Amino acid sequence: MHHYSVVAPLFAVVLLAGDALSRRTEPDLSFAESVYAKMSGACRAIMDLRYNDLTDQNHQIKTIKIVQLDGNTVRTYPINEAFVNLTKPGIFDITKQTKIIIHGYKDSSQSAVPLDLANAYNDKKMFNVLLVDAEEMNKDGYILSAHNSRLIGKRLANLLANLEHFGANAEDFHLLGISLGAHVAGWAGKYFQQYKARSLGRITGLDPAGPCFSYAYSGQRLDKTDAAYVDVLHSNRLLQGIIEPLGHADFYINGGGPNQPGCYMPSCSHLRAAHVYIESIKVPKSFIGVRCKSWKHFQSNACEKEEYAVLGYGSSTATRGHYYLRTSPKPPYGLGMDGIKNKEPVTDNWLKSLDDLNM
Ligand SMILES: *[C@@H]1O[C@H](CO)[C@@H](O)[C@H](O)[C@H]1NC(C)=O
């Protein structure tokens, strides 16, 4: 589609402008945000054209794979065979919770971050662990991939509805989406509700993708209505991550970004949410957030209430609101209760991050 070639460079301009702004000590994001909103709107208009264009996506959807980690065994199923294979005796345990990990743009189930996340759960030996692999539908232009997130989510919802019919509980499904994968999870939640008239248990958005999705209606992106509990980690707001809060609980890591301490590239900050989540599985309660109005309030120790919430693995599904915390600039990231004290002002300043690394 020739439209992509027009919008992609415009996004690049916005992203660079955002990057430059974020490196100032007092970032004024309002201009970049308003440009971002316009770009996202244009992007969605193209996505909608595309959606009406394409009636038969079967050849692409068939390329989706489900990868199951089961102890030392890895089983890979084409999506169209996944249900039949998973429901063979001894393969899928309907009494367990199921963790479903969804990768992002230009990524696959076999890259480090989704695989580390899946392995961290697999090591607990308590869960069914599945990875969605939609590499073929995420390897071309960003807008096309953003559009495909809906098709992938719809197909995934169909599999989950069948597994529920087989005896699994909807509330035992926990989808974890990285970047664009967060919106795939959102669509899966929306379609699951259409198919079964009930909600999936939980969706975790790991810095949900921003371009095309920031300032979209709740029906066009991940939203808190997509599961019984939706928790979102923000680490690269304004650049690759979504700008607005989406969940029942939104956790702003070091203010939510755009820059994370110890990071020099937006992609590093963007993936920090997933790295933090992975650490929360291995070291429970290493990340605690405090409920606060804004990062500025947090930084000036002006959070109104002493309301704390565990981020990630141990997160209570009753958590509501916006939570802020600091992390270490390098692993292990978790600071426990120290992360809610604003000892040293962690700013979005790039140079400050260099100091943190003693470089
Ligand atoms: C899935 O089931 C088919 C048909 O029974 C079988 O041939 C195939 O080996 C199974 N795949 C896996 C990964 O177990």
The ligand as an ORCA input file, in Angstrom:
! r2SCAN-3c Opt
* xyz 0 1
  C      -0.426    -32.807     16.061
  O      -1.328    -33.815     15.688
  C      -1.009    -34.445     14.459
  C      -2.164    -35.406     14.091
  O      -2.436    -36.281     15.128
  C       0.331    -35.153     14.598
  O       0.685    -35.796     13.382
  C       1.385    -34.126     14.977
  O       2.633    -34.765     15.224
  C       0.974    -33.345     16.231
  N       1.928    -32.271     16.450
  C       2.600    -32.094     17.585
  C       3.568    -30.951     17.613
  O       2.443    -32.793     18.566
*
